[in-house]
Amino acid sequence: MDALPMSASPEIVALAVFTFLLAGLVKGTIGLGLPSIAIGLLALLMTPAQAAAIMIFPSLVTNVWQMFAGPHLVAMIRRLWTLVVASAIGIWIGGGILTSPNSRIAAFGLGVALLVYAVVGLTAVRIAVPRRHEWWLNPIVGLATGLVAGGTGVFVIPAGPYYQAIGLTKDELVQALGLSFTVSTIALALVLWRDGAMQLGNATGSMLAVLPALIGMVIGQRIRGLASEATFRRWFFIGLLLLGAQQAIRNAL
């Protein structure tokens, strides 16, 4: 796969800055969305695999920040480590889909799944998983999340719904997503390198995209700090609804 030119056009630079400002803001506000927005918008001017490669460094930096921004990290590692490890294995197994011609089909399926989950979440329906079942569900959910992420570059399904179902609070949810996404981003970077998509031009563009992503994330975190638990939950699902619609529509055309 060809890398992006080292001297990108003004259109690509402008799109990248806007994309990562917006993606960072959404991620800072609801704890997720950077890969979906970044890949969705950047793929207007490049292949999904190239977009995923450029997304790697902003995603990694913001995920590490999100992972450490709170007091729940040790508890989340103890509770979710089998899920996180299984997701990395799933990405390694399914990672070739993203760099293949079938990536659009997988991304469309992801968009539909996000839409369904968001609609259910915005209604009165609530799914709860008793804690006694987490020991065997965690690795299953993690593996499924990794397989989806390997095909789409997006790490939120089914881990996001599952984190809601096990009853994490607003701040626990955001920190758990940071933990999960950090490991998944590293695994995806290794897959892209394995398949030849993480070349010098893409890596350079990825590093340059970190700053706008961080600026957006700071703004989003301040917005989240002002929101109540109920407000956060509502906007979390509205965000997923918009992300799912964007994924489904873009990959259906």
LUMMAR-380327 format. One line per 5 residues: number of its first residue (from 1); for each residue x negated, y, z negated of N, C-alpha, C. Coordinates in Angstrom, 2 decimals, padded with zeros to 5 digits. Layout:
N
NUM) X Y Z X Y Z X Y Z ~ ... $
% end
This chain:
253
1) -000.85 -001.20 000.00 000.00 000.00 000.00 -000.87 001.24 000.00 ~ -000.51 002.23 000.79 -001.30 003.45 000.88 -001.06 004.30 -000.36 ~ -002.11 004.93 -000.81 -001.99 005.86 -001.93 -001.54 007.21 -001.41 ~ -001.07 008.03 -002.30 -000.72 009.39 -001.93 -001.99 010.15 -001.60 ~ -001.96 011.10 -000.67 -003.14 011.89 -000.38 -003.56 012.70 -001.58 $
6) -004.87 012.87 -001.71 -005.38 013.61 -002.86 -004.87 015.06 -002.85 ~ -004.73 015.65 -001.64 -004.19 017.01 -001.54 -002.73 016.91 -001.13 ~ -001.87 016.74 -002.08 -000.45 016.55 -001.80 000.14 017.84 -001.25 ~ 001.21 017.70 -000.48 001.88 018.85 000.09 002.55 019.67 -001.00 ~ 002.80 020.99 -000.73 003.50 021.81 -001.73 004.86 021.23 -002.10 $
11) 005.54 020.60 -001.14 006.85 020.01 -001.44 006.73 018.90 -002.47 ~ 005.72 018.03 -002.34 005.53 016.93 -003.29 005.15 017.47 -004.67 ~ 004.25 018.48 -004.69 003.84 019.06 -005.96 005.04 019.69 -006.68 ~ 005.84 020.47 -005.95 007.00 021.12 -006.55 008.01 020.09 -007.06 ~ 008.24 019.05 -006.25 009.17 018.00 -006.67 008.66 017.30 -007.92 $
16) 007.34 017.02 -007.97 006.77 016.32 -009.12 006.90 017.15 -010.39 ~ 006.60 018.45 -010.31 006.70 019.32 -011.49 008.14 019.37 -011.99 ~ 009.08 019.61 -011.08 010.49 019.66 -011.47 010.94 018.33 -012.05 ~ 010.54 017.24 -011.39 010.96 015.90 -011.82 010.53 015.61 -013.24 ~ 009.28 015.89 -013.57 008.78 015.51 -014.89 009.19 016.51 -015.97 $
21) 009.45 017.75 -015.62 010.07 018.65 -016.59 011.45 018.14 -016.97 ~ 012.25 017.79 -015.96 013.61 017.29 -016.21 013.57 015.95 -016.93 ~ 012.70 015.04 -016.47 012.63 013.71 -017.07 012.15 013.80 -018.52 ~ 011.18 014.67 -018.80 010.72 014.84 -020.18 011.78 015.42 -021.07 ~ 012.56 016.37 -020.55 013.65 016.97 -021.34 014.69 015.91 -021.70 $
26) 015.08 015.11 -020.71 016.08 014.06 -020.97 015.54 013.05 -021.98 ~ 014.27 012.67 -021.81 013.68 011.68 -022.71 013.58 012.23 -024.13 ~ 013.19 013.50 -024.26 013.12 014.09 -025.59 014.47 014.18 -026.26 ~ 015.53 014.33 -025.46 016.87 014.49 -026.01 017.52 013.17 -026.40 ~ 017.48 012.18 -025.49 018.19 010.93 -025.76 017.26 009.73 -025.93 $
31) 015.93 009.93 -025.79 014.99 008.85 -026.07 014.66 007.96 -024.89 ~ 015.23 008.23 -023.73 014.97 007.41 -022.54 015.29 008.23 -021.30 ~ 015.06 007.63 -020.13 015.45 008.27 -018.88 014.30 008.72 -018.01 ~ 013.08 008.80 -018.57 011.97 009.30 -017.75 011.71 008.43 -016.52 ~ 011.59 007.09 -016.66 011.35 006.29 -015.45 012.48 006.39 -014.43 $
36) 013.72 006.35 -014.90 014.85 006.40 -013.97 014.86 007.69 -013.17 ~ 014.69 008.81 -013.86 014.71 010.10 -013.18 013.47 010.25 -012.29 ~ 012.31 009.89 -012.82 011.07 010.06 -012.06 011.07 009.23 -010.79 ~ 011.39 007.96 -010.92 011.38 007.09 -009.74 012.48 007.50 -008.78 ~ 013.66 007.84 -009.31 014.78 008.21 -008.47 014.50 009.44 -007.62 $
41) 013.91 010.49 -008.23 013.65 011.72 -007.48 012.40 011.61 -006.62 ~ 011.32 011.04 -007.14 010.10 010.94 -006.36 010.27 010.03 -005.14 ~ 011.16 009.05 -005.26 011.38 008.13 -004.15 012.07 008.82 -002.96 ~ 012.47 010.08 -003.13 012.98 010.84 -001.99 011.87 011.11 -000.98 ~ 010.61 011.14 -001.46 009.49 011.47 -000.58 008.43 010.38 -000.51 $
46) 008.64 009.26 -001.21 007.64 008.19 -001.22 008.31 006.86 -001.54 ~ 007.56 005.77 -001.52 008.13 004.46 -001.81 008.37 004.32 -003.32 ~ 009.30 003.41 -003.72 009.53 003.20 -005.15 008.27 002.78 -005.90 ~ 007.42 001.97 -005.28 006.20 001.53 -005.95 005.24 002.70 -006.18 ~ 005.11 003.61 -005.19 004.28 004.79 -005.39 004.85 005.68 -006.48 $
51) 006.18 005.85 -006.48 006.83 006.65 -007.51 006.58 006.04 -008.89 ~ 006.66 004.72 -009.00 006.41 004.05 -010.28 004.97 004.26 -010.73 ~ 004.04 004.24 -009.79 002.63 004.45 -010.14 002.40 005.86 -010.69 ~ 003.03 006.87 -010.08 002.88 008.24 -010.56 003.56 008.42 -011.91 ~ 004.59 007.64 -012.16 005.32 007.73 -013.43 004.52 007.17 -014.61 $
56) 003.50 006.37 -014.37 002.85 005.60 -015.43 002.28 006.49 -016.54 ~ 001.42 007.45 -016.23 000.75 008.22 -017.28 001.72 009.12 -018.06 ~ 002.63 009.88 -017.39 003.61 010.63 -018.18 004.47 009.73 -019.06 ~ 004.85 008.59 -018.53 005.66 007.66 -019.31 004.87 007.15 -020.52 ~ 003.62 006.77 -020.31 002.82 006.23 -021.40 002.60 007.27 -022.50 $
61) 002.21 008.48 -022.10 001.92 009.52 -023.09 003.17 009.88 -023.88 ~ 004.30 010.09 -023.20 005.53 010.46 -023.91 006.06 009.31 -024.75 ~ 005.85 008.07 -024.29 006.30 006.92 -025.09 005.49 006.76 -026.36 ~ 004.17 006.95 -026.26 003.32 006.86 -027.45 003.72 007.95 -028.45 ~ 003.93 009.14 -027.96 004.38 010.24 -028.82 005.70 009.88 -029.48 $
66) 006.65 009.41 -028.70 007.96 009.03 -029.24 007.84 007.90 -030.25 ~ 006.94 006.95 -029.99 006.77 005.80 -030.87 006.27 006.22 -032.25 ~ 005.39 007.22 -032.31 004.81 007.63 -033.59 005.58 008.77 -034.26 ~ 006.58 009.34 -033.56 007.29 010.50 -034.10 008.41 010.07 -035.05 ~ 008.03 009.56 -036.22 009.03 009.15 -037.19 008.45 008.14 -038.16 $
71) 009.19 007.82 -039.24 008.69 006.94 -040.29 009.04 005.47 -040.10 ~ 009.63 005.09 -038.95 010.20 003.76 -038.82 009.34 002.79 -038.01 ~ 008.14 003.18 -037.58 007.39 002.36 -036.64 007.06 000.98 -037.19 ~ 006.55 000.91 -038.41 006.17 -000.39 -038.98 007.39 -001.29 -039.09 ~ 008.50 -000.74 -039.55 009.73 -001.53 -039.66 010.21 -002.02 -038.30 $
76) 010.09 -001.17 -037.28 010.52 -001.56 -035.94 009.62 -002.64 -035.35 ~ 008.31 -002.56 -035.63 007.39 -003.59 -035.14 007.74 -004.93 -035.78 ~ 007.95 -004.93 -037.08 008.28 -006.18 -037.77 009.60 -006.77 -037.26 ~ 010.53 -005.91 -036.94 011.86 -006.38 -036.55 011.92 -006.78 -035.08 ~ 011.12 -006.14 -034.22 011.31 -006.28 -032.78 010.09 -006.79 -032.02 $
81) 009.07 -007.28 -032.72 007.83 -007.61 -032.01 008.02 -008.73 -031.01 ~ 008.87 -009.71 -031.29 009.07 -010.79 -030.32 009.77 -010.27 -029.06 ~ 010.67 -009.30 -029.22 011.33 -008.70 -028.07 010.32 -007.96 -027.21 ~ 009.45 -007.20 -027.85 008.47 -006.40 -027.12 007.48 -007.29 -026.36 ~ 007.00 -008.33 -027.01 006.06 -009.25 -026.35 006.74 -009.95 -025.17 $
86) 007.98 -010.40 -025.37 008.70 -011.08 -024.31 008.96 -010.16 -023.12 ~ 009.20 -008.88 -023.39 009.43 -007.93 -022.29 008.17 -007.76 -021.44 ~ 007.00 -007.74 -022.08 005.76 -007.64 -021.32 005.56 -008.87 -020.43 ~ 005.90 -010.03 -020.97 005.80 -011.27 -020.17 006.76 -011.20 -018.99 ~ 007.98 -010.72 -019.22 008.96 -010.61 -018.15 008.51 -009.66 -017.06 $
91) 007.89 -008.54 -017.43 007.39 -007.60 -016.43 006.30 -008.25 -015.58 ~ 005.43 -009.00 -016.20 004.35 -009.66 -015.46 004.92 -010.69 -014.47 ~ 005.98 -011.39 -014.90 006.59 -012.40 -014.03 007.35 -011.74 -012.87 ~ 008.13 -010.71 -013.18 009.00 -010.12 -012.17 008.46 -008.89 -011.48 ~ 007.22 -008.52 -011.80 006.67 -007.26 -011.30 006.53 -007.17 -009.80 $
96) 006.39 -008.30 -009.12 006.23 -008.25 -007.68 007.44 -007.74 -006.94 ~ 008.61 -007.75 -007.58 009.84 -007.30 -006.91 009.75 -005.81 -006.59 ~ 009.15 -005.02 -007.50 009.10 -003.58 -007.30 008.28 -003.21 -006.07 ~ 007.27 -003.98 -005.76 006.42 -003.68 -004.61 006.85 -004.44 -003.37 ~ 008.02 -005.07 -003.43 008.52 -005.83 -002.29 009.71 -005.10 -001.66 $
101) 010.15 -005.53 -000.48 011.31 -004.90 000.17 012.62 -005.08 -000.60 ~ 012.66 -005.98 -001.59 013.90 -006.23 -002.34 014.10 -005.29 -003.52 ~ 013.21 -004.31 -003.70 013.29 -003.46 -004.89 014.57 -002.63 -004.90 ~ 015.08 -002.23 -003.76 016.30 -001.43 -003.73 017.51 -002.22 -004.22 ~ 017.56 -003.51 -003.90 018.67 -004.34 -004.36 018.66 -004.44 -005.88 $
106) 017.46 -004.67 -006.44 017.35 -004.77 -007.90 017.70 -003.45 -008.57 ~ 017.28 -002.33 -007.97 017.57 -001.02 -008.55 019.07 -000.72 -008.49 ~ 019.74 -001.13 -007.43 021.19 -000.94 -007.33 021.90 -001.72 -008.44 ~ 021.48 -002.96 -008.66 022.07 -003.76 -009.73 021.86 -003.13 -011.09 ~ 020.70 -002.56 -011.30 020.43 -001.87 -012.56 021.38 -000.68 -012.73 $
111) 021.56 000.09 -011.67 022.45 001.24 -011.74 023.86 000.85 -012.13 ~ 024.36 -000.23 -011.55 025.70 -000.71 -011.88 025.76 -001.14 -013.35 ~ 024.73 -001.84 -013.81 024.71 -002.29 -015.21 024.69 -001.09 -016.16 ~ 023.93 -000.05 -015.84 023.91 001.15 -016.67 025.28 001.83 -016.71 ~ 025.94 001.87 -015.56 027.27 002.48 -015.50 028.26 001.74 -016.40 $
116) 028.26 000.41 -016.30 029.18 -000.39 -017.11 028.90 -000.19 -018.59 ~ 027.65 -000.25 -018.98 027.28 -000.07 -020.38 027.67 001.30 -020.89 ~ 027.46 002.34 -020.08 027.80 003.69 -020.50 029.30 003.86 -020.67 ~ 030.07 003.32 -019.75 031.53 003.43 -019.84 032.04 002.74 -021.09 ~ 031.51 001.55 -021.37 031.91 000.83 -022.58 031.52 001.62 -023.82 $
121) 030.31 002.20 -023.80 029.83 002.95 -024.95 030.62 004.21 -025.23 ~ 031.18 004.82 -024.18 031.95 006.04 -024.35 033.39 005.76 -024.80 ~ 033.79 004.49 -024.79 035.11 004.11 -025.28 035.00 003.70 -026.75 ~ 036.08 003.20 -027.29 036.10 002.79 -028.70 035.50 001.40 -028.90 ~ 035.15 000.71 -027.82 034.62 -000.64 -027.93 033.23 -000.60 -028.56 $
126) 033.00 -001.40 -029.57 031.71 -001.47 -030.22 031.27 -002.93 -030.32 ~ 030.05 -003.21 -029.87 029.48 -004.55 -029.95 028.47 -004.57 -031.08 ~ 028.60 -005.54 -031.97 027.70 -005.63 -033.11 027.05 -007.02 -033.14 ~ 025.75 -007.03 -033.37 024.99 -008.28 -033.49 024.54 -008.42 -034.93 ~ 025.00 -009.46 -035.65 024.53 -009.67 -037.03 023.02 -009.87 -037.07 $
131) 022.40 -009.38 -038.12 020.94 -009.43 -038.22 020.42 -010.86 -038.22 ~ 021.22 -011.80 -038.70 020.75 -013.19 -038.79 020.52 -013.81 -037.41 ~ 021.06 -013.19 -036.36 020.89 -013.71 -035.00 019.72 -013.06 -034.24 ~ 019.10 -012.07 -034.83 018.06 -011.34 -034.11 016.85 -012.22 -033.80 ~ 016.55 -013.19 -034.65 015.33 -013.99 -034.47 015.33 -014.74 -033.14 $
136) 016.50 -015.19 -032.68 016.53 -015.91 -031.40 016.99 -015.02 -030.24 ~ 017.74 -013.96 -030.52 018.16 -013.06 -029.46 017.03 -012.13 -029.00 ~ 016.17 -011.72 -029.91 015.10 -010.77 -029.56 014.27 -011.21 -028.36 ~ 013.70 -012.42 -028.36 012.88 -012.81 -027.20 013.69 -012.96 -025.92 ~ 014.96 -013.38 -026.02 015.79 -013.51 -024.82 016.05 -012.14 -024.21 $
141) 016.44 -011.18 -025.05 016.70 -009.82 -024.58 015.41 -009.21 -024.03 ~ 014.30 -009.45 -024.71 013.03 -008.91 -024.25 012.63 -009.45 -022.88 ~ 012.77 -010.76 -022.68 012.42 -011.35 -021.39 013.30 -010.80 -020.28 ~ 014.61 -010.70 -020.55 015.53 -010.15 -019.55 015.19 -008.70 -019.22 ~ 014.86 -007.92 -020.26 014.48 -006.52 -020.03 013.23 -006.43 -019.18 $
146) 012.27 -007.30 -019.44 011.04 -007.29 -018.66 011.27 -007.66 -017.21 ~ 012.12 -008.63 -016.97 012.41 -009.03 -015.58 013.09 -007.89 -014.82 ~ 014.02 -007.20 -015.49 014.67 -006.05 -014.85 013.66 -004.93 -014.59 ~ 012.82 -004.67 -015.59 011.82 -003.61 -015.44 010.82 -003.93 -014.33 ~ 010.48 -005.20 -014.20 009.56 -005.59 -013.14 010.12 -005.33 -011.76 $
151) 011.44 -005.36 -011.62 012.06 -005.12 -010.32 012.43 -003.68 -010.06 ~ 012.53 -002.87 -011.12 013.05 -001.51 -010.96 012.14 -000.42 -011.51 ~ 011.23 -000.77 -012.41 010.42 000.24 -013.09 011.14 000.92 -014.23 ~ 012.33 000.45 -014.58 013.15 001.05 -015.65 013.30 000.03 -016.77 ~ 013.07 000.46 -018.02 012.90 -000.48 -019.13 014.10 -000.57 -020.08 $
156) 015.25 -000.03 -019.72 016.29 000.18 -020.72 017.37 -000.90 -020.77 ~ 017.47 -001.76 -019.76 018.53 -002.78 -019.73 017.91 -004.17 -019.79 ~ 018.39 -005.05 -020.69 019.45 -004.85 -021.69 018.97 -004.39 -023.07 ~ 017.71 -003.97 -023.19 017.19 -003.61 -024.52 017.97 -002.45 -025.14 ~ 018.30 -001.41 -024.35 019.02 -000.26 -024.89 020.35 -000.64 -025.53 $
161) 021.23 -001.35 -024.80 022.47 -001.80 -025.42 022.24 -002.67 -026.65 ~ 021.22 -003.51 -026.59 020.94 -004.40 -027.71 020.55 -003.61 -028.95 ~ 019.71 -002.57 -028.78 019.31 -001.76 -029.92 020.52 -001.07 -030.55 ~ 021.47 -000.67 -029.72 022.71 -000.11 -030.26 023.49 -001.18 -031.04 ~ 023.53 -002.39 -030.49 024.34 -003.46 -031.09 023.79 -003.92 -032.44 $
166) 022.49 -003.81 -032.66 021.94 -004.25 -033.94 022.01 -003.15 -034.99 ~ 022.60 -002.02 -034.63 022.93 -001.01 -035.62 021.83 -000.05 -036.00 ~ 020.91 000.25 -035.08 019.86 001.22 -035.39 020.45 002.62 -035.48 ~ 019.93 003.42 -036.40 020.33 004.82 -036.50 019.75 005.61 -035.34 ~ 020.13 006.89 -035.24 019.64 007.75 -034.15 018.12 007.75 -034.09 $
171) 017.46 008.02 -035.21 016.01 008.12 -035.21 015.34 006.76 -035.05 ~ 015.91 005.72 -035.65 015.38 004.36 -035.46 015.47 003.96 -034.00 ~ 016.59 004.28 -033.36 016.77 003.93 -031.95 015.72 004.59 -031.08 ~ 015.51 005.88 -031.27 014.54 006.60 -030.46 013.14 006.04 -030.67 ~ 012.78 005.73 -031.92 011.45 005.21 -032.19 011.29 003.78 -031.67 $
176) 012.34 002.97 -031.76 012.30 001.62 -031.21 012.14 001.65 -029.70 ~ 012.84 002.57 -029.04 012.67 002.72 -027.59 011.25 003.14 -027.25 ~ 010.67 004.03 -028.06 009.29 004.44 -027.82 008.33 003.27 -027.91 ~ 008.51 002.41 -028.92 007.68 001.22 -029.07 007.84 000.29 -027.87 ~ 009.08 -000.01 -027.54 009.36 -000.93 -026.44 008.83 -000.39 -025.12 $
181) 009.07 000.90 -024.86 008.66 001.49 -023.60 007.15 001.60 -023.47 ~ 006.45 001.83 -024.61 004.99 001.92 -024.55 004.39 000.62 -024.05 ~ 004.80 -000.49 -024.66 004.27 -001.79 -024.24 004.68 -002.10 -022.81 ~ 005.92 -001.78 -022.45 006.40 -002.07 -021.10 005.66 -001.24 -020.05 ~ 005.35 000.01 -020.37 004.62 000.86 -019.43 003.23 000.31 -019.17 $
186) 002.55 -000.14 -020.22 001.22 -000.73 -020.05 001.31 -001.99 -019.19 ~ 002.31 -002.83 -019.46 002.48 -004.05 -018.67 002.76 -003.73 -017.21 ~ 003.62 -002.72 -016.96 003.93 -002.35 -015.58 002.71 -001.78 -014.88 ~ 001.90 -000.98 -015.59 000.68 -000.45 -014.99 -000.25 -001.58 -014.54 ~ -000.36 -002.61 -015.36 -001.20 -003.75 -014.99 -000.65 -004.48 -013.76 $
191) 000.67 -004.59 -013.68 001.29 -005.23 -012.52 001.05 -004.41 -011.25 ~ 001.23 -003.08 -011.35 001.00 -002.22 -010.19 -000.46 -002.27 -009.74 ~ -001.37 -002.32 -010.71 -002.79 -002.47 -010.36 -003.04 -003.82 -009.70 ~ -002.42 -004.87 -010.23 -002.57 -006.21 -009.65 -002.10 -006.25 -008.21 ~ -001.00 -005.53 -007.92 -000.41 -005.58 -006.59 -000.88 -004.47 -005.67 $
196) -001.88 -003.69 -006.11 -002.48 -002.70 -005.22 -001.78 -001.36 -005.14 ~ -000.79 -001.10 -006.01 -000.06 000.17 -005.94 -000.69 001.26 -006.80 ~ -001.52 000.89 -007.77 -002.13 001.86 -008.68 -003.49 002.26 -008.15 ~ -003.49 003.02 -007.06 -004.72 003.47 -006.44 -005.07 004.87 -006.91 ~ -006.23 005.39 -006.45 -006.77 006.63 -006.98 -005.81 007.81 -006.80 $
201) -005.22 007.96 -005.62 -004.32 009.08 -005.38 -003.12 009.04 -006.30 ~ -002.53 007.87 -006.48 -001.38 007.74 -007.37 -001.77 007.99 -008.82 ~ -002.93 007.47 -009.24 -003.38 007.65 -010.61 -003.65 009.13 -010.90 ~ -004.25 009.84 -009.94 -004.52 011.26 -010.13 -003.22 012.05 -010.26 ~ -002.28 011.79 -009.37 -000.98 012.46 -009.46 -000.28 012.15 -010.76 $
206) -000.44 010.93 -011.25 000.19 010.53 -012.50 -000.38 011.32 -013.68 ~ -001.70 011.49 -013.72 -002.32 012.23 -014.81 -001.90 013.71 -014.79 ~ -001.79 014.28 -013.59 -001.39 015.68 -013.47 000.05 015.90 -013.89 ~ 000.87 014.85 -013.85 002.29 014.98 -014.19 002.54 014.93 -015.70 ~ 001.50 014.66 -016.48 001.69 014.53 -017.93 002.15 015.85 -018.56 $
211) 001.52 016.97 -018.18 001.82 018.25 -018.82 003.28 018.67 -018.66 ~ 003.85 018.69 -017.45 005.27 019.06 -017.36 006.17 018.10 -018.12 ~ 005.81 016.82 -018.17 006.62 015.86 -018.93 006.59 016.19 -020.42 ~ 005.43 016.57 -020.94 005.32 016.91 -022.36 006.09 018.18 -022.69 ~ 006.02 019.18 -021.80 006.76 020.42 -022.03 008.26 020.12 -022.09 $
216) 008.73 019.33 -021.14 010.14 018.96 -021.14 010.53 018.19 -022.38 ~ 009.64 017.31 -022.84 009.96 016.48 -024.00 010.06 017.31 -025.27 ~ 009.19 018.31 -025.43 009.26 019.19 -026.60 010.62 019.89 -026.65 ~ 011.06 020.40 -025.51 012.36 021.06 -025.45 013.48 020.08 -025.80 ~ 013.41 018.86 -025.25 014.43 017.86 -025.51 014.47 017.44 -026.97 $
221) 013.31 017.31 -027.62 013.28 016.93 -029.03 013.94 017.99 -029.91 ~ 013.76 019.24 -029.56 014.40 020.31 -030.33 015.91 020.25 -030.16 ~ 016.36 019.93 -028.96 017.79 019.77 -028.74 018.33 018.62 -029.57 ~ 017.60 017.47 -029.58 018.05 016.31 -030.35 018.10 016.60 -031.84 ~ 017.14 017.40 -032.34 017.11 017.72 -033.76 018.32 018.51 -034.22 $
226) 019.00 019.18 -033.30 020.18 019.96 -033.64 021.47 019.16 -033.55 ~ 021.37 017.92 -033.01 022.58 017.14 -032.74 022.92 016.22 -033.92 ~ 024.21 016.04 -034.18 024.66 015.08 -035.18 024.58 013.67 -034.60 ~ 024.76 012.66 -035.46 024.72 011.26 -035.00 025.78 011.01 -033.93 ~ 027.00 011.51 -034.15 028.08 011.29 -033.18 027.80 012.01 -031.87 $
231) 027.30 013.23 -031.97 026.98 013.98 -030.75 025.86 013.31 -029.98 ~ 024.83 012.86 -030.71 023.72 012.16 -030.06 024.21 010.92 -029.34 ~ 025.08 010.14 -030.01 025.58 008.92 -029.40 026.36 009.22 -028.12 ~ 027.19 010.26 -028.16 027.98 010.61 -026.98 027.07 011.02 -025.82 ~ 026.09 011.87 -026.10 025.20 012.32 -025.02 024.26 011.21 -024.57 $
236) 023.94 010.29 -025.47 023.15 009.12 -025.08 023.87 008.35 -023.97 ~ 025.16 008.10 -024.17 025.91 007.35 -023.17 026.22 008.18 -021.92 ~ 026.42 009.47 -022.09 026.60 010.31 -020.91 025.32 010.32 -020.07 ~ 024.17 010.37 -020.76 022.90 010.29 -020.04 022.76 008.98 -019.28 ~ 023.13 007.88 -019.92 023.07 006.58 -019.24 024.03 006.54 -018.06 $
241) 025.20 007.14 -018.21 026.18 007.19 -017.12 025.60 007.90 -015.90 ~ 024.98 009.05 -016.13 024.39 009.80 -015.04 023.21 009.05 -014.41 ~ 022.38 008.43 -015.26 021.25 007.66 -014.74 021.73 006.47 -013.91 ~ 022.75 005.79 -014.40 023.27 004.64 -013.66 023.88 005.05 -012.33 ~ 024.63 006.16 -012.32 025.21 006.64 -011.08 024.13 007.01 -010.08 $
246) 023.09 007.67 -010.58 021.99 008.07 -009.70 021.30 006.84 -009.10 ~ 021.05 005.83 -009.92 020.39 004.61 -009.44 021.26 003.88 -008.42 ~ 022.54 003.72 -008.75 023.43 002.96 -007.86 023.65 003.66 -006.54 ~ 023.92 004.97 -006.57 024.20 005.71 -005.34 022.96 005.76 -004.45 ~ 021.81 006.09 -005.06 020.59 006.21 -004.24 020.22 004.92 -003.56 $
251) 020.41 003.79 -004.26 019.98 002.51 -003.68 021.06 001.82 -002.87 ~ 022.28 002.41 -002.85 023.34 001.87 -002.00 023.31 002.52 -000.62 ~ 022.64 003.67 -000.50 022.64 004.40 000.77 021.55 003.87 001.69 $
% end
